[in-house]
Amino acid sequence: MTATDFVPPSALVVVAHPDDAEFLCGGTVAKWAAAGCEVTYVVITKGDKGSDDPEMTTERLAEIREAEQRAAGTVLGVRNFEFLGYPDGYLQPTLELRRDLARLIRKYRPHSVVTFDPTNRFLSDTYINHPDHRVAGDVTLDAVFPTARDRLTFPELLVDGYEPWKVRQVWLGAPAQPNAWVDIAATLELKKQALLCHPSQLGPEVALFVEARAQLAGAERGLAAAEPFRRFILEADPVHEAPPPGN
């Protein structure tokens, strides 16, 4: 099984803001969900700073963006949503955040976790990666290993019934050094539709933008459209143990 054909039985997608997941892995989520993967979205912040409207309030924007995220995830087949409610723009790599993410990993017990590549500070010559994105990726990795795995870390989670869990694979989106490409030719339209569910942030031109990006990523691997990842296999199993292809 190649990386482009892989479908985990369950996946937790951890991002900083509403709409991040659709940019990062919307085509992959749609592909996995259609094949039976139970996908859960974890959105860390309220996305309550992304407006230039002088009449907009943080409270109203947070409500709008949660509704947009639920609509977008539904287009892709996402089954579960968790909104942690941290303030947008101020995210820090705290122990509180790591405990919150470890709790959700133990709650949903995902085979795979998808998040940002925290090492990729510059996504292009025109975009500096948002600090919340990098923090989200960093803390998610710390929550995956070793926190969610180790029984004696945050013992209060045991009291609440959240037993330790070992994530088998991690997929880092927008990677600095990709080693896996998911073929999203069949789900690119769904990715575009999902992004258009975020009108408070995005205009119709976003569809052409993500199409061009997916086509460029795919061309590098002989695919019509793709999403790149840095994939880590932390715990092999009899069904999903094929290593990702090299660069």
C-alpha positions in Angstrom: 0.0 0.0 0.0 1.4 3.4 -1.0 1.0 6.5 1.0 -1.4 7.9 -1.5 -3.7 4.9 -1.0 -3.6 4.8 2.8 -6.8 5.3 4.8 -6.6 5.1 8.6 -9.6 3.8 10.5 -9.8 7.0 12.6 -8.1 10.4 12.5 -7.9 13.4 14.7 -7.2 16.7 12.8 -5.8 19.4 15.2 -5.6 23.0 13.9 -5.5 26.5 15.3 -8.4 28.2 13.5 -11.6 27.5 11.7 -10.8 27.0 8.0 -7.2 25.7 8.7 -8.2 22.1 8.2 -9.7 22.7 4.8 -6.5 24.4 3.6 -4.3 21.9 5.3 -5.9 18.6 4.4 -9.5 19.1 3.1 -9.1 16.7 0.2 -7.5 14.1 2.3 -10.2 14.3 5.0 -12.9 13.9 2.3 -11.1 10.9 0.8 -10.6 9.2 4.2 -14.1 9.9 5.4 -15.6 8.5 2.2 -13.6 5.3 2.7 -14.9 4.9 6.3 -12.4 6.8 8.4 -14.0 8.4 11.5 -12.6 12.0 11.3 -12.6 14.3 14.3 -11.8 18.0 14.1 -10.1 19.8 17.0 -10.1 23.6 16.5 -8.0 25.2 19.3 -8.8 28.9 19.0 -12.1 30.7 18.4 -10.8 32.5 15.3 -12.1 35.6 16.9 -9.6 38.1 15.4 -9.9 37.6 11.7 -12.0 40.6 10.7 -11.4 44.1 9.5 -15.0 45.1 10.0 -15.1 47.9 12.7 -18.6 46.8 13.7 -17.5 43.2 14.3 -17.0 41.9 17.8 -14.9 39.0 18.9 -18.0 37.2 20.4 -20.0 37.5 17.2 -17.1 36.5 15.0 -16.4 33.4 17.2 -20.0 32.3 16.7 -19.9 32.9 12.9 -16.6 31.0 12.5 -17.7 28.0 14.5 -20.9 27.7 12.4 -18.7 28.0 9.2 -16.4 25.3 10.5 -19.2 22.9 11.2 -20.7 23.5 7.8 -17.3 23.0 6.1 -16.5 19.8 8.0 -20.0 18.4 7.2 -19.2 18.8 3.5 -16.1 16.7 3.9 -17.7 14.0 6.1 -16.3 15.0 9.5 -18.1 13.2 12.3 -17.0 14.9 15.4 -16.1 18.5 16.3 -14.2 19.9 19.4 -13.8 23.6 19.9 -11.3 24.4 22.7 -12.1 28.2 22.8 -8.6 29.6 23.2 -8.2 33.2 22.0 -7.1 33.7 18.4 -3.6 35.2 17.9 -2.3 34.6 21.4 -1.7 30.8 21.4 1.3 29.7 23.5 2.8 26.2 24.0 1.4 25.8 27.6 1.0 22.7 29.7 -2.7 23.5 29.9 -3.0 23.2 26.1 -1.0 20.1 26.0 -3.2 18.5 28.6 -6.3 19.5 26.7 -5.0 17.9 23.5 -3.8 14.8 25.3 -7.3 14.5 26.8 -8.9 14.5 23.4 -6.4 12.0 22.0 -7.3 9.7 24.8 -11.0 10.4 24.4 -11.1 9.6 20.6 -8.2 7.2 20.5 -7.3 8.0 16.9 -5.1 5.8 14.7 -3.6 8.9 13.1 -3.2 12.5 14.0 -3.0 15.3 11.4 -1.7 18.7 12.3 0.7 21.5 11.1 4.4 21.1 10.6 5.7 23.4 13.3 9.1 23.6 11.7 7.8 25.3 8.5 8.0 29.0 9.4 7.8 30.3 5.8 5.2 28.6 3.6 6.2 30.6 0.5 7.9 33.9 -0.5 4.7 35.7 0.2 3.4 34.1 3.4 4.9 33.8 6.9 3.3 31.0 8.8 0.9 32.1 11.5 2.4 31.7 15.0 -0.8 30.0 16.1 -0.3 27.4 13.4 3.2 26.6 14.6 2.2 26.4 18.3 -0.7 24.1 17.4 1.6 21.7 15.6 4.2 21.8 18.3 1.9 21.2 21.2 0.0 18.5 19.3 3.2 16.6 18.7 4.0 16.8 22.4 0.5 15.6 23.3 0.9 12.7 21.0 4.3 11.7 22.3 4.8 11.2 25.1 1.9 12.8 27.0 -1.1 10.8 25.8 0.9 7.6 26.0 2.2 8.0 29.5 -0.1 6.9 32.4 1.6 9.1 35.0 1.6 12.3 33.0 -1.5 14.4 34.0 -2.9 11.7 36.3 -6.1 13.8 36.6 -7.0 12.5 33.2 -7.1 9.0 34.6 -9.5 10.1 37.3 -11.8 11.5 34.5 -11.6 8.1 32.7 -9.2 9.0 29.9 -6.9 6.0 29.7 -3.5 6.2 27.9 -3.4 5.9 24.1 -0.6 5.4 21.6 -1.2 7.2 18.3 0.1 5.0 15.4 0.8 7.7 12.8 1.3 11.4 12.6 0.7 13.4 9.4 2.1 17.0 9.3 0.5 19.2 6.7 2.1 22.1 4.9 5.4 20.3 5.5 8.9 21.6 5.1 10.1 18.2 4.0 7.2 16.1 2.6 7.5 12.3 2.3 3.9 11.4 1.5 1.4 12.7 -1.0 -2.3 12.0 -1.0 -4.1 11.9 -4.3 -7.0 14.2 -4.0 -8.1 14.4 -7.6 -11.5 12.8 -6.8 -12.1 15.1 -3.7 -10.6 18.4 -4.9 -14.1 19.8 -5.6 -15.2 18.9 -2.1 -12.2 20.7 -0.7 -13.1 23.8 -2.7 -16.8 23.6 -1.5 -15.7 23.3 2.1 -13.5 26.3 1.9 -16.3 28.3 0.4 -18.2 27.6 3.6 -16.0 30.2 5.3 -17.3 33.5 3.7 -16.3 35.6 6.7 -12.7 34.9 5.8 -12.5 33.8 2.1 -13.8 34.9 -1.2 -14.7 32.8 -4.2 -11.1 33.2 -5.6 -10.0 30.7 -2.9 -11.3 27.9 -5.1 -8.8 28.7 -7.9 -6.0 29.2 -5.4 -6.3 25.8 -3.8 -6.9 24.1 -7.1 -3.6 25.6 -8.4 -1.7 24.5 -5.2 -3.1 21.0 -5.4 -2.2 20.7 -9.1 1.3 21.9 -8.4 1.8 19.5 -5.5 0.4 16.6 -7.6 2.6 17.4 -10.7 5.7 16.8 -8.6 4.4 13.2 -8.0 2.7 12.4 -11.3 -0.8 13.1 -9.9 -3.5 15.4 -11.1 -3.9 16.9 -7.6 -2.4 16.1 -4.3 -1.8 17.2 -0.7 1.7 16.8 0.7 2.5 15.6 4.3 5.4 14.6 6.5 4.3 11.2 7.7 5.6 9.4 10.8 4.8 5.8 11.6 5.2 5.7 15.4 3.6 2.3 16.0 3.4 -0.3 13.2 0.5 -2.6 13.0 -0.4 -5.6 10.8 -2.8 -3.6 8.6 -1.1 -0.2 8.3 2.6 -0.8 8.5 3.8 0.1 5.0 6.4 2.9 5.2 5.9 6.0 3.2 7.9 6.4 -0.1 11.1 8.4 0.0 11.4 11.8 -1.6 
